[in-house]
Amino acid sequence: MQLDYLLQSFLKRFKTDSKVVILYHTTGAHKQGYDLLKKKYSGYKNISFVERKHVLFDLSYRHALNTKRDWEFFKERNLFKKNGDNFKGALQKIIRTSGCEFVMFNTDDSIFFEDVEIPDEILNIIRSNPENTSYRLYVGENLEGQPDYVEKKNNYYQWDYYADTNFHHWSYPFAVDGTIYHSEALLKHMKPMVYHNPVTLEHNGYSYIRYRKLFRTGMSPITSKLVATKLNRVSVDSLNPTLHIQPDFLNEKFVDGYTLDLAIPEHIDNSNIVPSEIYLVKGEIRELIYSMNEEGKKVQSLLGIEGAKEQLD
């Protein structure tokens, strides 16, 4: 249901030609949800689905086992594990075979809330320095805490991710949310990383990239275009503060024909928000399942300019 909401916002708001590949895994009743989702988007030639598969070990790790720590990660998360899958290999194959010069990741708790058109100027800057530039859609001058050293250009902002040691979105050089990279350049550095899902991709990718001072130059639109909605937490690898709208409940409702509708603030000043109201919609039925309460206010208060990523460091 949340992925459907993200896809709807993408189709409405994203104006630059692109392909969308959903890399997913599912069990039990959630398979019905994904089957319904795939059917719903089967008519869109630019949207495709790739299911993560269980493997005894993901062969793509052969490029990444360079230290004892890498081996320990591989043995703990993938090697002969009953829940180990080919996330790393599948993701890298998608990027390698996409035919797309640029790549952006998104997680299913995000939505595009304003129109997005990537200027040619931005793509040319990334193209000219592919291992040291990226374009982030979830920051802008509307967010609280934008540092003073962020420089305004013609129609975008630019900054140095390594300009200070404070931990926040403008000093975080790698993200799996709404950041555009050069595909070939990013893939070059993903190959030697160890990761097994989106959370460890971001965590380990951040450490790898920051240590090597890659993707130094960050850019963004003048105002942010993407926001994360903290409805729930699926991965046990993350301790990010969220509401507790159960994924199983949302999946049951999605299978029953409901879609999601969130009340998003008119003014976005944080890249992570708790919606003031959450609705489920089916035809003329509009069911309110959440309205901002004390717990929601508490969760929002924990989402500072460091965002939920503070929990990953």
QUIRAWO-V29138 format. One record per residue. RES is the residue in one small letter. PSI is psi in whole degrees, -180 to 180 (* if undefined). OMEGA is omega in whole degrees, -180 to 180 (999 if undefined). Layout:
[[RES	PSI	OMEGA] [RES	PSI	OMEGA]]
This chain:
[[m	-41	179] [q	-39	177] [l	-40	175] [d	-42	-180] [y	-42	176] [l	-47	-179] [l	-40	178] [q	-42	179] [s	-36	178] [f	-48	-179] [l	-33	-179] [k	-38	-166] [r	-29	-172] [f	115	-171] [k	-7	179] [t	136	-179] [d	137	-175] [s	162	169] [k	148	176] [v	123	176] [v	122	178] [i	113	177] [l	116	-169] [y	163	166] [h	155	-173] [t	154	177] [t	159	172] [g	-135	-175] [a	-21	-180] [h	-20	176] [k	-38	177] [q	-41	179] [g	-45	179] [y	-38	177] [d	-41	178] [l	-42	180] [l	-44	180] [k	-39	178] [k	-41	-178] [k	-36	-175] [y	14	-177] [s	-23	-179] [g	-5	-179] [y	112	-176] [k	-22	-178] [n	6	179] [i	127	179] [s	164	-177] [f	137	174] [v	121	-179] [e	133	174] [r	137	-176] [k	144	174] [h	133	176] [v	154	176] [l	-38	169] [f	144	-177] [d	115	-175] [l	-21	-179] [s	-17	178] [y	-16	-177] [r	-21	178] [h	-4	-170] [a	-3	-175] [l	77	-173] [n	-16	-179] [t	168	177] [k	-39	178] [r	-40	177] [d	-45	180] [w	-41	180] [e	-42	178] [f	-48	-179] [f	-44	-179] [k	-35	-178] [e	-38	-169] [r	-18	-171] [n	-46	-170] [l	112	178] [f	28	178] [k	137	-177] [k	-24	177] [n	12	176] [g	141	179] [d	-174	-172] [n	32	-177] [f	-50	-178] [k	-51	-179] [g	-41	-179] [a	-43	-179] [l	-45	-179] [q	-35	177] [k	-41	179] [i	-47	-179] [i	-43	-176] [r	-36	-174] [t	4	-173] [s	-28	-173] [g	7	-178] [c	136	-178] [e	-26	-177] [f	156	-177] [v	146	175] [m	135	174] [f	153	170] [n	149	175] [t	157	-168] [d	5	175] [d	10	-179] [s	161	173] [i	148	171] [f	121	-176] [f	-5	174] [e	160	179] [d	142	-179] [v	121	172] [e	117	-177] [i	117	-178] [p	146	176] [d	-35	179] [e	-42	180] [i	-47	-180] [l	-37	179] [n	-36	178] [i	-45	178] [i	-42	-179] [r	-37	-176] [s	-19	-180] [n	68	-165] [p	-28	-179] [e	2	-175] [n	11	180] [t	150	176] [s	168	-175] [y	118	-172] [r	124	-174] [l	-12	-175] [y	11	173] [v	162	180] [g	-179	-175] [e	-13	178] [n	-17	-179] [l	141	175] [e	142	173] [g	11	177] [q	126	-175] [p	156	-179] [d	-27	-176] [y	-5	176] [v	123	-172] [e	131	179] [k	125	175] [k	-156	-177] [n	-59	-177] [n	28	178] [y	167	173] [y	154	179] [q	145	180] [w	170	177] [d	118	-178] [y	-19	-176] [y	22	-177] [a	-26	177] [d	173	-177] [t	-3	176] [n	145	-174] [f	112	178] [h	-178	-173] [h	-27	-178] [w	3	174] [s	19	-175] [y	93	-165] [p	-2	179] [f	132	-179] [a	150	175] [v	19	178] [d	114	164] [g	39	177] [t	128	-174] [i	127	179] [y	163	170] [h	125	-171] [s	-52	-175] [e	-40	-179] [a	-43	180] [l	-43	-180] [l	-38	178] [k	-38	-176] [h	-17	174] [m	-33	-178] [k	-46	180] [p	3	176] [m	146	169] [v	129	177] [y	156	-177] [h	-3	176] [n	177	-177] [p	-36	-178] [v	-48	-179] [t	-25	172] [l	-47	-179] [e	-46	-178] [h	-54	-178] [n	-33	177] [g	-42	177] [y	-47	-179] [s	-45	-180] [y	-48	-175] [i	-41	180] [r	-40	179] [y	-37	-178] [r	2	179] [k	43	177] [l	166	176] [f	48	-176] [r	-41	-174] [t	118	175] [g	147	175] [m	157	178] [s	162	170] [p	169	180] [i	-43	173] [t	149	-177] [s	155	-176] [k	-12	-173] [l	142	178] [v	145	177] [a	136	-179] [t	119	-169] [k	74	-179] [l	-37	-175] [n	176	176] [r	126	180] [v	-45	-175] [s	137	176] [v	-7	179] [d	-9	-177] [s	142	176] [l	26	-177] [n	139	178] [p	133	-179] [t	172	163] [l	-178	-179] [h	53	174] [i	110	-168] [q	128	177] [p	-37	179] [d	-41	178] [f	-46	-180] [l	-38	179] [n	-43	178] [e	-43	-180] [k	-38	179] [f	-44	178] [v	-31	-180] [d	4	174] [g	5	180] [y	151	171] [t	168	-174] [l	146	171] [d	123	-177] [l	142	174] [a	105	-177] [i	133	-180] [p	146	177] [e	-37	179] [h	117	179] [i	119	178] [d	9	179] [n	144	-180] [s	-8	177] [n	128	-178] [i	154	166] [v	117	180] [p	145	180] [s	-28	176] [e	147	177] [i	125	-179] [y	151	166] [l	134	-171] [v	133	176] [k	106	-177] [g	-122	-180] [e	-7	-179] [i	130	178] [r	101	-172] [e	119	177] [l	119	-180] [i	-9	177] [y	139	171] [s	143	-174] [m	126	179] [n	-172	-177] [e	-37	178] [e	-42	178] [g	-41	177] [k	-36	178] [k	-46	179] [v	-45	-180] [q	-37	-179] [s	-23	179] [l	-7	-176] [l	75	-180] [g	-164	-178] [i	-17	173] [e	-20	-177] [g	-172	179] [a	-16	-177] [k	-17	176] [e	-32	-178] [q	-18	-173] [l	-18	-171] [d	*	999]]
